[in-house]
Amino acid sequence: MNPKPENIACDSNDTQARLLNAAESLFIDAGYAGMSARAIAQTAGVNIAAMGYHFGSKHGLLEAVLIRRVAPINDARLRRLARVCERGPDAIGAILHAFLWPVFYTENEAPARRLMGRVMTEPADVVEPLLDLVFSDVIEQFVAAVAACFPNEDKGLIAQKFSFVVGALSFTLLR
């Protein structure tokens, strides 16, 4: 069984890690359409069949790239959210801080910021399923935390407003 992408080491001699590194670099530079299987294999210095063997497809490889970069950020977000003890209108700042801080103030997350900036420019049919995969659980937990601060408000409206926070973050990553 193949390891989960977030558990793949970044040893440059490891085929999976080399494929992940090559795909990430090509995706950031040229987008999904510009990261051909041949270019990925050539950049990684591996046989083109290795991508299919390890990741199933180019889309599967992009999924693994996103998981590898976003999982640590999401873990940091959830750890910070768990430390927000109070609930009520005064907790909103702490909840937003828990969501945003790991993206901007973790020095080793610069590759994730570049990657997510590129993701936001890609066609929806390519990235929406991936974004749902890597973010939906985290977003749900943050929406639930905000909703707990305002128990009389419509949770759907809170989710919609939180999507503006996510949109502002996405726009910021593009700059």
WOKA-V6059 format. One record per helix or strand. SS is the DSSP state (H for helix, E for strand). FROM is the first residue (numbers start at 1). LEN is the number of residues. If there is no record, write none. Layout:
[[SS & FROM & LEN] [SS & FROM & LEN]]
//
This chain:
[[H & 5 & 3] [H & 15 & 20] [H & 37 & 8] [H & 49 & 7] [H & 58 & 25] [H & 89 & 16] [H & 107 & 13] [H & 124 & 26] [H & 155 & 20]]
//
